[in-house]
Amino acid sequence: MQAMRLLARGAPLTLSEVSLPATAPGELLIRVEACGVCRTDLHLVDNELPDIHCPVTPGHEVVGVVSARGSEVTRFAVGDRVGVPWLAWTCGVCRYCRAGLENLCPQARFTGYTRDGGYAQELLADARYCLPLPPAVPAAGLAPLLCAGLIGYRAYRKAGDAANLGLYGFGAAAHLLTQIALHEGRRVFAFTREGDRQGQAFARELGAVWTGASTERPPQELDAAILFAPVGALVPLALTAVRPGGRVVCAGIHMSDVPAFPYHLLWGERSVASVANLTRADGEAFIPLATRLRLTATVEPFALADANSALQRLRSGEVQGAAVLEIPGN
């Protein structure tokens, strides 16, 4: 089968012929229909993540159909549509796994990073970490739910009951969370790169009550802010925008250094938190919610062989919504 592989750190992806091993007893063999292109993939390709082992196939927003299953799998049947998210395996016995915090498991493995992911025609995945997906929805529209949606939703819940919610970086995650926030009666304030009029117009179309550059102060105090842009300098800016008692949530796996800032920005019981990975419970809560609310992902499709082009468009901020690799009928 074909896959776009990272053969060396910092190198572009290469279209490669790959042979998969036999399906293990607890695994699914999945024919990939679509795979989202996430900013984490960009951090991987740009050598910004620790302990990158090459070669590896990126991609952790995987939508596919079960082609075969291992002898111990009972949860899914051949022909079922499944999603393969970022969290690929956890030990199940450490203090974090036992406390329901498997996202913090020190031995965790991750799809498209520490095991091969979905920039491929097929992949193998541990059935216990796969998610059931609706069969009648286009695969490309489901793919962004599996990271932008899932980890974004974890950040959204950590932001608490924020009536005025700021979203810094209006991309794949923010455009999905805006739909949830509006459904719950919240007001969304969208922050984009300086001069990104297209992104600001997109946010307003989705219902944001205000849009502006990340350096601007919104017209009202925010109850919470979520940072999807991997820019550490946004932390003090967001702190100036949230009210006393408000929270700033950093939602990315990688961020540039946070600059020093005066204590008065944090004072007033403001707080800064991060979100790391996801749990299976997040998926069990979010996917049914997304289905019930009929969340609509705006996607820009690419062929598998064009993964480098998709990553470059994401890198330059040209993607409106989410980029998705479509792999039909392989």
C-alpha positions in Angstrom: 0.0 0.0 0.0 1.0 3.6 -0.4 1.7 6.1 2.5 3.2 9.5 2.9 6.1 8.9 5.2 8.5 11.1 7.2 11.8 9.4 6.4 14.1 11.9 8.2 13.6 14.7 10.7 12.9 18.0 9.1 12.5 16.5 5.7 9.3 16.7 3.5 7.1 13.6 3.4 7.8 11.0 0.8 5.3 8.8 -1.0 6.4 5.3 -0.2 5.3 1.7 -0.7 4.7 0.1 2.7 3.8 -3.5 3.8 1.9 -3.8 7.0 2.6 -6.6 9.5 -0.1 -9.2 10.3 -3.0 -7.9 12.3 -2.4 -8.5 16.0 -5.1 -10.2 18.2 -6.3 -6.8 19.5 -6.0 -4.8 16.4 -8.1 -3.6 13.5 -6.9 -3.4 9.9 -8.6 -0.2 8.6 -9.0 1.0 5.0 -8.5 4.7 5.2 -11.2 6.9 3.7 -9.9 10.3 4.9 -7.3 11.7 7.3 -7.3 15.3 8.7 -4.1 17.4 8.5 -3.5 18.7 12.0 -1.1 21.3 13.3 0.5 18.5 15.3 1.4 16.9 12.0 3.1 20.1 11.1 5.0 20.2 14.4 6.2 16.6 13.6 7.3 17.4 10.1 9.0 20.6 11.3 10.9 18.7 13.9 9.4 20.6 16.8 8.3 17.5 18.9 10.6 15.5 21.1 11.8 11.9 20.4 10.7 11.7 16.7 11.6 8.3 15.4 11.8 7.9 11.6 10.4 6.6 9.4 6.9 7.2 10.6 3.5 7.8 8.9 1.8 11.0 10.3 -1.9 11.5 10.6 -4.2 11.1 13.7 -7.6 12.2 12.4 -8.3 9.0 10.6 -11.7 7.9 9.2 -11.9 4.4 7.8 -13.6 1.1 7.4 -12.6 -2.1 9.2 -11.1 -4.6 6.7 -10.1 -7.2 9.2 -9.9 -7.7 12.9 -7.7 -9.6 15.3 -8.9 -12.7 17.0 -9.5 -10.9 20.3 -11.6 -8.0 18.9 -15.3 -8.1 19.7 -16.2 -4.5 19.6 -16.2 -3.8 15.9 -17.1 -5.9 12.8 -15.7 -5.9 9.3 -17.4 -3.1 7.4 -17.9 -0.8 10.4 -16.7 2.8 10.0 -14.3 3.8 12.8 -12.2 6.8 13.8 -8.6 6.5 14.9 -7.7 9.5 17.1 -4.4 10.8 18.6 -4.3 8.5 21.7 -3.3 5.1 20.4 -2.4 3.1 23.5 -1.9 3.5 27.3 -0.5 1.2 29.9 -3.7 0.9 32.0 -1.8 0.5 35.3 0.0 3.7 36.1 -1.4 6.3 38.6 -2.8 8.4 35.8 -4.5 5.5 34.0 -6.0 4.3 37.3 -7.3 7.8 38.0 -9.1 8.3 34.7 -6.3 10.5 33.3 -4.9 8.2 30.7 -4.1 11.2 28.6 -1.2 11.7 31.0 0.1 8.1 30.9 3.9 8.4 30.7 4.0 5.2 28.5 1.3 6.4 26.1 1.6 5.9 22.3 0.2 8.3 19.8 -1.2 7.8 16.3 1.0 9.3 13.6 3.8 10.1 16.1 5.0 7.0 18.0 3.1 4.6 15.8 2.1 4.9 12.1 -0.9 7.0 11.3 -3.4 7.7 8.6 -1.5 9.4 5.8 -1.8 6.0 4.1 -4.2 3.7 2.3 -4.4 1.4 5.3 -3.3 1.3 9.0 -3.4 -0.9 12.0 -4.9 0.4 15.2 -5.6 -1.0 18.7 -9.4 -1.6 18.7 -9.8 -0.4 22.3 -8.8 3.2 21.2 -10.9 3.4 18.1 -14.2 5.3 18.0 -17.5 4.3 16.2 -18.5 6.8 13.6 -21.7 7.4 11.7 -21.7 5.7 8.3 -23.8 8.2 6.4 -21.7 11.3 6.8 -18.9 12.1 4.3 -15.6 10.9 5.6 -13.8 14.2 5.0 -16.3 16.0 7.3 -15.7 13.6 10.1 -11.9 13.6 10.1 -11.4 17.0 11.8 -13.6 15.8 14.7 -11.0 13.3 15.8 -8.4 15.9 17.0 -9.5 19.5 16.3 -12.8 18.6 17.7 -11.9 16.1 20.4 -8.9 17.9 22.0 -10.6 21.2 21.3 -13.6 20.0 23.2 -11.4 19.0 26.1 -10.0 22.5 26.1 -13.5 24.0 25.9 -14.7 22.1 28.9 -11.6 23.2 30.9 -12.5 26.8 30.1 -15.6 26.3 32.3 -18.9 28.1 32.0 -17.6 31.1 30.0 -20.4 33.3 28.7 -17.8 35.4 26.8 -15.3 33.0 25.2 -12.2 34.1 23.3 -10.7 31.8 20.7 -7.1 32.7 19.6 -6.3 31.1 16.2 -9.5 30.5 14.2 -8.8 27.3 12.4 -10.0 23.7 12.5 -10.7 23.5 16.3 -12.1 27.0 16.7 -14.6 26.7 13.9 -16.0 23.5 15.4 -16.1 24.8 18.9 -17.8 28.0 17.8 -20.8 25.9 16.7 -21.0 24.2 20.1 -20.6 27.5 22.0 -23.4 29.2 20.1 -25.6 26.2 20.7 -25.0 26.6 24.4 -25.8 30.3 24.3 -22.2 31.6 24.7 -20.7 34.6 22.9 -17.5 33.9 20.8 -14.8 36.5 20.3 -12.4 35.3 17.5 -8.8 36.4 17.3 -6.7 35.9 14.2 -3.4 36.8 12.7 -2.9 40.5 12.0 -4.6 41.4 8.7 -6.4 38.0 8.3 -9.6 39.5 7.0 -10.7 36.2 5.4 -10.3 34.4 8.7 -12.2 37.1 10.5 -15.0 37.0 7.9 -15.2 33.2 8.3 -15.6 33.6 12.1 -18.3 36.2 11.7 -20.2 33.9 9.2 -20.2 31.2 11.9 -21.6 33.6 14.5 -18.7 35.2 16.3 -19.9 38.5 17.9 -16.5 40.1 17.4 -13.4 39.5 15.4 -9.9 41.1 15.5 -6.2 40.6 15.6 -4.6 38.6 18.4 -3.0 41.8 19.6 -6.3 43.7 20.0 -8.4 44.0 23.2 -12.0 42.8 22.7 -14.8 45.2 23.5 -15.8 43.2 26.6 -13.9 41.3 29.2 -13.6 37.5 28.5 -14.6 34.9 31.0 -12.1 32.5 29.4 -9.8 32.2 26.4 -8.5 29.2 24.5 -5.2 29.4 22.6 -5.0 27.3 19.6 -2.3 29.3 17.9 1.1 27.9 19.1 2.4 31.3 20.0 3.6 31.8 23.6 3.4 35.6 23.4 -0.4 35.2 23.3 -0.5 34.0 26.9 0.1 37.5 28.5 -2.1 39.1 25.8 -5.0 36.7 26.6 -4.5 37.4 30.3 -5.1 41.1 29.7 -8.3 40.2 28.0 -9.9 37.9 30.7 -11.6 39.2 33.8 -10.5 38.5 37.3 -11.2 34.8 38.0 -10.9 34.0 34.3 -8.8 31.3 32.7 -6.5 31.0 29.7 -6.3 27.5 28.3 -3.4 26.5 26.1 -4.7 23.8 23.8 -1.7 22.8 21.6 1.0 20.1 22.0 3.7 22.6 21.1 4.1 26.3 21.8 6.8 28.9 21.4 8.3 30.1 24.7 6.0 32.2 26.9 7.6 35.6 27.6 8.0 37.0 31.0 5.1 39.1 32.1 4.2 41.2 35.2 2.4 39.4 38.0 -0.5 41.8 37.9 -1.7 40.1 34.7 -2.1 36.9 36.7 -3.3 38.4 39.9 -7.0 38.6 40.6 -7.2 34.8 40.6 -6.7 34.5 36.9 -5.2 31.2 35.8 -3.3 29.5 33.0 -3.9 25.9 32.1 -2.8 23.4 29.4 -4.6 20.5 27.8 -2.6 17.4 27.0 -3.9 14.7 24.6 -7.3 13.2 25.2 -9.0 10.2 26.8 -11.3 7.6 25.4 -14.0 9.1 27.6 -13.6 12.4 25.7 -14.4 10.6 22.5 -17.4 8.8 24.0 -18.8 12.2 25.1 -17.8 14.3 22.1 -18.6 12.2 19.0 -22.3 11.7 20.0 -22.5 15.4 20.8 -21.0 16.3 17.4 -23.5 13.9 15.7 -26.5 15.3 17.6 -25.6 18.9 16.9 -24.6 18.1 13.3 -21.4 19.9 13.6 -20.3 21.0 10.1 -16.6 21.0 9.4 -15.4 23.3 6.6 -12.7 21.3 4.8 -10.2 21.8 2.0 -9.6 18.4 0.4 -6.2 17.1 -0.8 -5.1 13.9 -2.4 -2.8 11.6 -0.4 0.2 12.5 -2.6 -0.4 16.2 -2.0 0.1 16.0 1.8 3.2 18.3 1.7 1.1 20.9 -0.1 -1.6 20.6 2.6 1.0 21.0 5.3 2.4 24.1 3.6 -1.0 25.7 3.3 -1.6 25.0 7.0 1.9 26.4 7.8 1.2 29.6 6.0 -2.3 30.1 7.5 -4.1 29.7 4.2 -6.5 26.9 5.2 -10.0 28.0 6.1 -11.4 25.4 8.4 -9.5 22.1 8.1 -7.3 20.4 5.5 -8.2 16.8 4.9 -6.5 14.1 2.8 -9.1 12.1 0.9 -8.3 8.5 -0.1 -11.3 7.2 -1.9 -11.8 3.6 -3.0 -8.3 2.3 -2.4 
